[in-house]
Amino acid sequence: MIMGSTRAGRICPKITAWIAQLGHASTGLTYETVDLADWPLPMNDEPEIPEKGLPYAQAHTRAWSEKIKTADAVIFVTPQFNWGYPAALKNAIDHLYHEWRNKPAAIVTYGGHGGGKCAEQLKQIASAVKMRVMPTMPGIILPKAVIREAAPFEPEHDFQQHLPSIQNALAELAEHINVTSES
């Protein structure tokens, strides 16, 4: 699971942990959280375009490449910022190319409007690097108090209406992982 937000005071870790808990309970799969705040990837510092592949010149790009290669699939959990997704997430995707290829991907967004525009943009980018994006893209609508006043929230109680779509996305992803493993 890749957390798309690196913003100070972010709620992404809490939402991501809840989704990982749901995923483990419903699919039995292991979910690792990858926090982009722990992966400082400078903008465009590789001398070659990622599509050319290895060898990468920068140690941080080589490490990021290894991290993504080890994943059977990816779940992007990201806020919607101004109708789009965060720059840190775009940069993390753009650092690589072949490592994303054929990886099943689920997209879970959140925000005041749920993140549908963010999800559609992210789907385009994931498709461009040849990921297999799951059709169900849950968008969690956050209450204004959570966004504007940092009001406390508990996903397992406050986001019950989003549970069916999140479980569908997790099931789709698990099915694609199993199909890939059996081929």
N, C-alpha and C positions, 0 to 999 in steps of 0.2 A: 504494500500500500504506500503510495507516494503522497505525502501531504503537500499540497500546492501552495500553502501560505507560509511565509517567513516573517510576516508582520508582527511587531511587538503587540502583546496582549491578545494574540490570536486565539480562536476557539477551535481551530482545526485539530489539535491533538485530542480534544475531548470527543469530537465527532468521529474522528478516525478510530479511536479506541473502541467506541461503541460499535462501529461497523465491523471491526475485527472480531469483537466478541460475538456479534450476530453471525458472522461468517463461520467462525469456528463451531458455534453451536449448531448451525444448520447444515454445514457441509463437511465438518470434521477436518478441513484443511488447516494448514498452518499459515498464519498471516504475519508477515514481518512489516513493521512500519519503518519507512524511510523518510526521515525528516530533512527536507531540503535545507533547513537552517544548519544542518550538520555537514552539508556538502557545498562549500563555497566554490562555485564554478564561475570564474571570471567570464565576462562577455567576449566571445569571439577571440580567444587567445591561442587557438590551434592554427598552425600555418596552412594546413590543408582543410578542405571541406570534409565533414564527417562521412559523406557517402563514399569517399575513397577508403575509409576504414583504417585499420592499423597499419603501421605503428603510429600511435598518438605521441606527440611530442611532450605533452604535459603530464606529470605524474597524477594530478587530480583527475584528468580525463581518463587515464588508464584505470584508475581506481573506480571511477564512476562506470566505466565500461564493464568491469568485472562484476560490480554490484548488479547491474541490470541484466547481464548475461545469466546470472544464477537464478533469476526469477522465472518461474513457470508461467506467470501471468502478472498483470499490473492492475491495481485499482487506483485510479486518481481520485483523491478526495480534495476538493478545492472550493474556495469561495468564488463568487462572482464579483469582480471589481469593475465597475463602470461598464457593464454588459459584456465583459471579457474575463479572461483568466489571468492570474498574476504573472508578471514578467519572469520571476524566478522559475516558474514551471516551464514556460516556453524555452528559457535558456537551458534548463536541464534536459529537455527533449532535444533541442537543437545541438547539443554537444555530441550526440551520437546519431547513428543511422541504422547500421546493420543489427545492432543489439536489440532494437525494437521489432525488427522484422518478424512477422507471423506470431508475435506474442498476443494472446488474448488480453483484452483490456476492458475494464468497466470504468465508467465515469459517474461519480457521485458529486453533485454540486450543492452548494447552499448559499443562501443570501436572502435579502428582503423579498425577492421575487422568485426564489428557488434556484436560480442559476441556469435556466434553460438556454439562454443565449451563450453563456459560457460553455455549456456542454456541447452545443452545436459547433462552436469554434474549435474546441478541444478535439472533438470527433474528426473534424477536417484535418487537423494537424496530425493526429494519431494515424489517420488513414494515409496521410502523405508519407509517413515513415513505415507504412505497410503493416500496422498493427491490425488485429481483428477486433473491432469495437463491438461490444455487446449492444443489442438493440434497446434494452431497457436502461435509461439514464436517469436515475432518481434525482429530483431537485428538492432539497429540504428548505421549506420556507421558514425563515427565522422571524420571530416576533420583533417588532421595532425596538422594544426595550432591551433585547439582547444585543442588537446592533448599536444602538445609540447610547445606551446607559450601562452597558456591560452587565445587564441583569443576569442573575444565575439561572441556569437551566440544567435539566437532566434529560439527555436524549431518550433514555429508555421510557420516560414518562411523557415528555413534551413532544416527541416526534412520532407517536404511535400511528398517525395517519399516513406516514411515509414508509412504515414497516413493510407492507406488501411489495412496493416497488423495489425497495432495497433488497428484500429477500429474493425477488425475481432476478435482479441483476446478479446477485451472488450465485444463484442456482445456474444461470446461464454461463457464468464464468467457470464454475466448477465443471459443468458439462463439457465445455470447450477444452479445459485442462485434461479431463479424462479421455476425450477423443484424441487429443494430441499425444497423450502418453501411450495410448493403445495402438497408434499407427506405426 
